[in-house]
Structure formats: structure tokens, C-alpha cells
Amino acid sequence: MYTYYIITFRSNPTLALEMQEELLNHELDNILRTKQLKKYMIIFYIQNKYIYSIKKYIWGSCII
């Protein structure tokens, strides 16, 4: 199973970075809470806009 999170901001890169940090903190909290084995692939694309995506592979019965 996998989940995609995509955040795109063209006019406010500061807000984009804050949202990325908040998303990472949320994902870290989920890891610590569920203690499931997870593998993350983080990809950053920057071309006049910010796109942040996390592809999350989850092994186990817990779906977040």
C-alpha cells in the first residue's frame, strides 16, 4: 500500500516550507505511535513552484 501527499504553492514559498515541516512532524508522530515498519522515499521538485511528495510504503495491518 502507498499514500501520496502533494503540496503545491506558487506564490508563497515560506508557507510551502512550513506546511512541509508540519507534514513531516505529523508523519513522524504516526511512526512513533504505530511502530510499524515504514520506508519513505522523499522527492523534491522545484521549478518555479514547490511540489513536495512522500511515497509511503507500509507493511502491516495499520493503514494511515
QUINORJO-V383409 format. One line per field, one symbol per residue. psi: psi as a letter, one per 40 degrees, with the letter a starting at -180 (. if undefined). burial: # if it has 9 or more other C-alpha atoms within 8 Angstrom, else .. A space follows every 10 residues. Layout:
# QUINORJO-V383409
psi->???
burial->???
This chain:
# QUINORJO-V383409
psi->iihhhhhhhd egdddddddd dddddddddd ddddfihihh hhhhhhgeih hhihhhhhha ehh.
burial->......###. ..#..#..## .........# #....#.#.. ........## ########.. ....
